[in-house]
Amino acid sequence: MRTVEKALRLIENFDATNPEIGLSAMARLSGLDKSTVQRMLVDLASTGFVEQNPTTRAWRLGAGILRLARLREACFPVSEAIMPILARLAAETGETSHAALRSGRDLGTIGVVESPKANRVYLEPGLILPLHATASGIAYTAFSEPEVRAQLLKRNLKSFADGTPLQPTDLDEKLKAATQTGFGSADQTFERDVIGLAAPIFAANGRPQGAVGVATPSSRMTPDLQRKIVAELFIAARAATEALGGVIPPGYRALMPKGHQA
């Protein structure tokens, strides 16, 4: 792994649960030695990507990240385009909807609209969705270039829940199923008692750039609800693809219900 990639991976360890991370914890999370992590954090701090809490000495995201985020949103207003689509998806299915785009090796959540029901799935903003353990990751990978799938199957797959596919053969079966149906599914693979369904969002070159998904408590999932969610996912995936300037490739269009192929 290249040095710049290792450094940027450090940033991915920050989330809503861990807004500040100490040096030892960062070394443990990254699998690197403390001296290497310290050097990389200092380099990232010089560009404003991270900063150090003067009191606790823990590290946190810096203002440089905010500047880039604002620039990205000003040039490519992703949230503005995606949120109405997610709102419709949540309203039609009654379940939590979300969208994610490629972020490093996995997907990063860019929008969430929660279910109005008391018993609902909660996704924190910016949550990283592992390709192998989430419906969004399965949907994205299944329709990506062959090398993306090959690289994923070679990874040391991390367990998140009892159902997480850890063997390449099990993961490959999920990917093959997605290529046949047009959507990815995950039954308690990332979080207990949660079932996810997702469809890919395509870029202008016809390759996936992310996914739109629905997450529901497993106790509420029925065959009828799944059919309803999948139908709405095809609508949302097409809308999100078009809103972000993408193009649905012919191979995927053939998998969509006839009413959504035009």
C-alpha positions as CSV (number, residue, x, y, z in Angstrom):
1,M,0.0,0.0,0.0
2,R,1.4,3.4,-0.9
3,T,2.2,6.0,1.7
4,V,-0.3,8.5,0.6
5,E,-3.0,5.8,0.6
6,K,-2.1,4.8,4.2
7,A,-2.3,8.4,5.3
8,L,-5.7,9.0,3.8
9,R,-6.9,5.8,5.3
10,L,-6.2,7.3,8.7
11,I,-8.9,9.9,8.0
12,E,-11.5,7.2,7.4
13,N,-11.2,6.1,11.1
14,F,-13.0,9.3,12.2
15,D,-16.8,9.1,12.5
16,A,-19.6,10.3,14.6
17,T,-18.7,7.8,17.3
18,N,-15.0,8.6,17.2
19,P,-14.7,12.3,16.4
20,E,-11.3,12.4,18.2
21,I,-8.8,9.6,18.3
22,G,-5.6,9.3,20.2
23,L,-2.3,8.2,18.7
24,S,-2.3,4.7,20.2
25,A,-5.9,4.1,19.2
26,M,-5.2,5.3,15.7
27,A,-2.2,3.0,15.4
28,R,-4.4,0.1,16.6
29,L,-7.2,0.9,14.1
30,S,-4.8,1.3,11.2
31,G,-2.6,-1.6,11.9
32,L,0.5,0.6,11.6
33,D,3.2,1.3,14.2
34,K,2.9,4.5,16.3
35,S,5.9,6.3,14.8
36,T,4.6,5.8,11.3
37,V,1.1,7.0,12.3
38,Q,2.6,10.0,14.2
39,R,4.5,11.0,11.1
40,M,1.5,10.7,8.8
41,L,-0.7,12.7,11.2
42,V,1.8,15.5,11.3
43,D,1.9,15.6,7.5
44,L,-1.9,15.6,7.3
45,A,-2.0,18.4,9.9
46,S,0.4,20.5,7.8
47,T,-2.3,20.6,5.1
48,G,-5.2,21.1,7.5
49,F,-6.7,17.7,7.0
50,V,-6.4,16.9,10.7
51,E,-5.6,18.8,13.8
52,Q,-4.7,18.0,17.4
53,N,-6.8,18.9,20.4
54,P,-4.5,21.1,22.5
55,T,-5.9,19.7,25.7
56,T,-6.3,16.0,25.2
57,R,-3.6,15.7,22.4
58,A,-6.1,13.5,20.5
59,W,-6.5,14.0,16.7
60,R,-9.6,15.2,14.9
61,L,-10.6,16.3,11.4
62,G,-9.2,19.7,10.4
63,A,-10.7,22.7,8.6
64,G,-9.0,21.5,5.4
65,I,-11.6,18.8,5.1
66,L,-14.4,21.3,5.5
67,R,-13.0,23.5,2.7
68,L,-12.8,20.6,0.3
69,A,-16.3,19.4,1.2
70,R,-17.7,22.9,0.6
71,L,-15.8,23.1,-2.8
72,R,-17.1,19.6,-3.8
73,E,-20.7,20.6,-2.8
74,A,-20.5,23.9,-4.6
75,C,-19.3,22.3,-7.8
76,F,-21.2,19.1,-7.5
77,P,-24.3,19.6,-5.2
78,V,-24.8,15.9,-4.5
79,S,-26.9,16.4,-1.4
80,E,-29.3,18.7,-3.1
81,A,-29.8,16.2,-5.9
82,I,-30.0,13.1,-3.7
83,M,-32.1,14.1,-0.7
84,P,-35.5,14.5,-2.5
85,I,-34.9,11.0,-4.1
86,L,-34.3,9.5,-0.6
87,A,-37.3,11.3,0.8
88,R,-39.5,9.8,-1.8
89,L,-38.0,6.3,-1.3
90,A,-38.5,6.5,2.5
91,A,-42.1,7.7,2.0
92,E,-43.0,5.0,-0.5
93,T,-41.4,2.1,1.5
94,G,-41.9,3.3,5.0
95,E,-38.3,2.4,5.8
96,T,-35.0,4.2,6.2
97,S,-33.4,5.1,2.9
98,H,-29.8,6.1,2.2
99,A,-27.3,6.7,-0.5
100,A,-23.6,6.2,-0.6
101,L,-20.7,7.0,-3.0
102,R,-17.3,5.4,-3.4
103,S,-15.0,6.6,-0.7
104,G,-11.5,5.0,-0.6
105,R,-11.9,1.2,-0.7
106,D,-15.5,1.2,0.4
107,L,-18.6,3.4,0.2
108,G,-19.3,6.6,2.3
109,T,-22.9,7.5,3.2
110,I,-23.9,10.9,1.7
111,G,-27.5,11.1,2.7
112,V,-30.0,9.4,5.0
113,V,-33.8,9.8,5.4
114,E,-35.1,7.8,8.4
115,S,-38.3,5.8,8.6
116,P,-41.1,7.6,10.4
117,K,-41.8,4.4,12.4
118,A,-40.7,4.1,16.0
119,N,-38.8,0.8,15.3
120,R,-36.5,1.9,12.6
121,V,-32.9,1.5,11.4
122,Y,-30.6,4.4,12.2
123,L,-27.6,5.2,10.0
124,E,-25.2,7.9,11.1
125,P,-24.1,10.5,8.5
126,G,-20.8,9.7,6.9
127,L,-21.0,6.1,7.9
128,I,-18.6,3.9,5.9
129,L,-20.3,0.9,4.3
130,P,-17.9,-2.0,3.7
131,L,-18.3,-3.5,0.2
132,H,-18.5,-7.1,1.4
133,A,-20.9,-6.6,4.3
134,T,-23.6,-4.3,3.1
135,A,-26.3,-4.4,0.4
136,S,-25.0,-1.1,-1.1
137,G,-21.5,-2.6,-1.3
138,I,-22.7,-5.8,-3.0
139,A,-24.8,-3.8,-5.5
140,Y,-21.8,-1.5,-6.3
141,T,-19.3,-4.3,-6.6
142,A,-21.5,-6.6,-8.6
143,F,-21.8,-4.2,-11.5
144,S,-18.2,-2.8,-11.3
145,E,-15.3,-3.7,-13.5
146,P,-14.0,-7.3,-13.0
147,E,-10.9,-6.1,-11.2
148,V,-12.9,-4.4,-8.5
149,R,-14.6,-7.7,-7.7
150,A,-11.3,-9.5,-7.9
151,Q,-9.7,-7.1,-5.5
152,L,-12.6,-7.4,-3.0
153,L,-12.4,-11.2,-3.1
154,K,-8.7,-11.0,-2.2
155,R,-9.2,-8.9,0.9
156,N,-9.0,-10.1,4.4
157,L,-12.7,-9.7,5.1
158,K,-13.7,-8.2,8.4
159,S,-16.6,-9.6,10.4
160,F,-19.3,-7.2,11.5
161,A,-22.2,-9.5,12.4
162,D,-23.0,-13.2,12.5
163,G,-24.0,-13.2,8.8
164,T,-21.0,-11.3,7.4
165,P,-19.6,-13.3,4.4
166,L,-16.0,-14.0,5.3
167,Q,-15.2,-16.6,2.6
168,P,-14.6,-15.5,-1.0
169,T,-17.0,-18.2,-2.2
170,D,-19.8,-17.0,0.0
171,L,-19.2,-13.4,-1.1
172,D,-19.0,-14.4,-4.7
173,E,-22.4,-16.0,-4.5
174,K,-23.9,-12.8,-3.2
175,L,-22.3,-10.8,-6.1
176,K,-23.6,-13.3,-8.7
177,A,-27.1,-13.1,-7.2
178,A,-27.0,-9.3,-7.5
179,T,-25.9,-9.4,-11.2
180,Q,-28.9,-11.6,-11.9
181,T,-31.5,-9.6,-10.0
182,G,-30.2,-6.0,-10.3
183,F,-30.0,-5.4,-6.6
184,G,-27.8,-6.3,-3.6
185,S,-29.2,-7.8,-0.4
186,A,-27.7,-8.2,3.0
187,D,-29.4,-10.1,5.8
188,Q,-27.8,-9.2,9.2
189,T,-24.4,-9.0,7.6
190,F,-23.4,-5.6,8.8
191,E,-25.7,-5.2,11.9
192,R,-27.8,-7.6,13.8
193,D,-31.5,-7.6,13.1
194,V,-31.1,-5.4,10.0
195,I,-31.9,-6.3,6.4
196,G,-30.6,-4.1,3.6
197,L,-31.5,-3.9,-0.1
198,A,-29.7,-1.7,-2.6
199,A,-29.3,-0.8,-6.3
200,P,-26.3,0.8,-8.0
201,I,-25.9,4.4,-8.9
202,F,-24.1,4.8,-12.2
203,A,-21.6,7.4,-13.4
204,A,-21.3,9.0,-16.8
205,N,-19.1,6.2,-18.1
206,G,-21.8,3.6,-17.2
207,R,-19.8,2.2,-14.2
208,P,-21.1,2.3,-10.6
209,Q,-20.2,5.2,-8.5
210,G,-22.3,4.3,-5.5
211,A,-25.6,2.9,-4.4
212,V,-29.0,3.8,-3.1
213,G,-30.4,1.5,-0.4
214,V,-33.2,0.7,2.1
215,A,-32.6,-0.7,5.6
216,T,-35.3,-2.3,7.6
217,P,-35.6,-4.2,10.9
218,S,-35.5,-7.9,10.0
219,S,-38.6,-8.6,12.0
220,R,-40.6,-6.4,9.6
221,M,-39.4,-7.8,6.3
222,T,-41.9,-9.9,4.4
223,P,-41.9,-11.0,0.7
224,D,-44.4,-8.3,-0.1
225,L,-42.3,-5.6,1.5
226,Q,-39.2,-6.8,-0.3
227,R,-41.0,-6.6,-3.6
228,K,-42.2,-3.1,-2.8
229,I,-38.7,-2.0,-1.8
230,V,-37.0,-3.5,-4.8
231,A,-39.5,-1.8,-7.2
232,E,-38.9,1.5,-5.5
233,L,-35.1,1.0,-5.5
234,F,-35.1,0.7,-9.3
235,I,-36.9,4.0,-9.5
236,A,-34.6,5.7,-7.0
237,A,-31.4,4.3,-8.6
238,R,-32.4,5.6,-12.0
239,A,-33.3,9.0,-10.6
240,A,-30.1,9.2,-8.6
241,T,-28.0,8.2,-11.6
242,E,-29.6,10.8,-13.8
243,A,-29.5,13.5,-11.1
244,L,-25.7,13.0,-10.8
245,G,-25.2,13.0,-14.6
246,G,-24.8,9.3,-14.9
247,V,-25.9,6.8,-17.5
248,I,-27.5,3.4,-16.9
249,P,-25.7,0.8,-19.0
250,P,-27.7,-1.5,-21.4
251,G,-26.9,-4.6,-19.4
252,Y,-28.4,-3.1,-16.2
253,R,-31.3,-1.6,-18.0
254,A,-32.3,-5.1,-19.2
255,L,-32.7,-6.1,-15.5
256,M,-35.1,-3.3,-14.6
257,P,-38.8,-3.8,-14.7
258,K,-40.2,-2.9,-18.1
259,G,-41.9,0.2,-16.9
260,H,-38.5,1.6,-15.8
261,Q,-36.4,0.8,-18.8
262,A,-37.2,3.7,-21.1
